[in-house]
Amino acid sequence: MDARKAQKHFRELLLLVHQGTEVVIEQDNLPVARLVPISSPAEEYRIVGLHEGEIRLSDR
Protein backbone atom coordinates (compact mmCIF):
# COMPACT_ATOMS: atom_id res chain seq x y z
CA MET A 1 0.00 0.00 0.00
CA ASP A 2 1.26 3.46 -0.86
CA ALA A 3 2.42 5.55 2.14
CA ARG A 4 -0.01 8.39 1.42
CA LYS A 5 -2.94 6.01 1.17
CA ALA A 6 -1.80 4.27 4.37
CA GLN A 7 -1.67 7.58 6.21
CA LYS A 8 -5.14 8.49 5.01
CA HIS A 9 -6.60 5.09 6.01
CA PHE A 10 -4.50 4.36 9.10
CA ARG A 11 -7.46 3.52 11.33
CA GLU A 12 -8.72 0.92 8.85
CA LEU A 13 -5.21 -0.54 8.58
CA LEU A 14 -5.06 -0.96 12.34
CA LEU A 15 -8.33 -2.87 12.22
CA LEU A 16 -6.90 -5.18 9.56
CA VAL A 17 -3.74 -5.74 11.60
CA HIS A 18 -5.83 -6.43 14.69
CA GLN A 19 -7.58 -9.18 12.68
CA GLY A 20 -4.19 -10.74 11.88
CA THR A 21 -3.42 -9.20 8.49
CA GLU A 22 0.13 -8.05 7.73
CA VAL A 23 0.29 -4.73 5.84
CA VAL A 24 3.35 -3.61 3.84
CA ILE A 25 3.67 0.14 3.25
CA GLU A 26 5.53 1.31 0.16
CA GLN A 27 7.07 4.58 -0.94
CA ASP A 28 8.04 4.99 -4.60
CA ASN A 29 7.11 1.31 -5.12
CA LEU A 30 9.68 0.17 -2.52
CA PRO A 31 8.63 -1.46 0.75
CA VAL A 32 9.57 0.80 3.68
CA ALA A 33 7.50 -0.48 6.60
CA ARG A 34 5.41 -3.41 7.75
CA LEU A 35 2.48 -3.37 10.17
CA VAL A 36 2.11 -6.73 11.90
CA PRO A 37 0.00 -7.89 14.80
CA ILE A 38 1.73 -8.24 18.14
CA SER A 39 1.55 -11.79 19.37
CA SER A 40 -0.33 -12.25 22.60
CA PRO A 41 1.64 -13.15 25.73
CA ALA A 42 -0.02 -16.58 25.71
CA GLU A 43 1.64 -17.35 22.36
CA GLU A 44 5.14 -16.48 23.55
CA TYR A 45 7.22 -18.87 25.57
CA ARG A 46 10.15 -17.59 27.57
CA ILE A 47 12.65 -19.75 29.36
CA VAL A 48 13.99 -18.17 32.52
CA GLY A 49 17.79 -18.04 32.56
CA LEU A 50 18.20 -19.17 28.95
CA HIS A 51 20.71 -16.40 28.15
CA GLU A 52 22.16 -15.99 31.61
CA GLY A 53 25.57 -14.28 31.50
CA GLU A 54 25.30 -13.35 27.82
CA ILE A 55 24.07 -9.80 28.37
CA ARG A 56 26.45 -7.29 29.94
CA LEU A 57 25.86 -3.68 30.93
CA SER A 58 28.48 -0.97 30.97
CA ASP A 59 29.51 0.55 34.31
CA ARG A 60 29.19 4.04 32.82
C-alpha positions in Angstrom: 0.0 0.0 0.0 1.3 3.5 -0.9 2.4 5.5 2.1 0.0 8.4 1.4 -2.9 6.0 1.2 -1.8 4.3 4.4 -1.7 7.6 6.2 -5.1 8.5 5.0 -6.6 5.1 6.0 -4.5 4.4 9.1 -7.5 3.5 11.3 -8.7 0.9 8.8 -5.2 -0.5 8.6 -5.1 -1.0 12.3 -8.3 -2.9 12.2 -6.9 -5.2 9.6 -3.7 -5.7 11.6 -5.8 -6.4 14.7 -7.6 -9.2 12.7 -4.2 -10.7 11.9 -3.4 -9.2 8.5 0.1 -8.0 7.7 0.3 -4.7 5.8 3.3 -3.6 3.8 3.7 0.1 3.2 5.5 1.3 0.2 7.1 4.6 -0.9 8.0 5.0 -4.6 7.1 1.3 -5.1 9.7 0.2 -2.5 8.6 -1.5 0.8 9.6 0.8 3.7 7.5 -0.5 6.6 5.4 -3.4 7.8 2.5 -3.4 10.2 2.1 -6.7 11.9 0.0 -7.9 14.8 1.7 -8.2 18.1 1.6 -11.8 19.4 -0.3 -12.2 22.6 1.6 -13.2 25.7 0.0 -16.6 25.7 1.6 -17.4 22.4 5.1 -16.5 23.5 7.2 -18.9 25.6 10.2 -17.6 27.6 12.6 -19.8 29.4 14.0 -18.2 32.5 17.8 -18.0 32.6 18.2 -19.2 28.9 20.7 -16.4 28.2 22.2 -16.0 31.6 25.6 -14.3 31.5 25.3 -13.3 27.8 24.1 -9.8 28.4 26.5 -7.3 29.9 25.9 -3.7 30.9 28.5 -1.0 31.0 29.5 0.6 34.3 29.2 4.0 32.8 
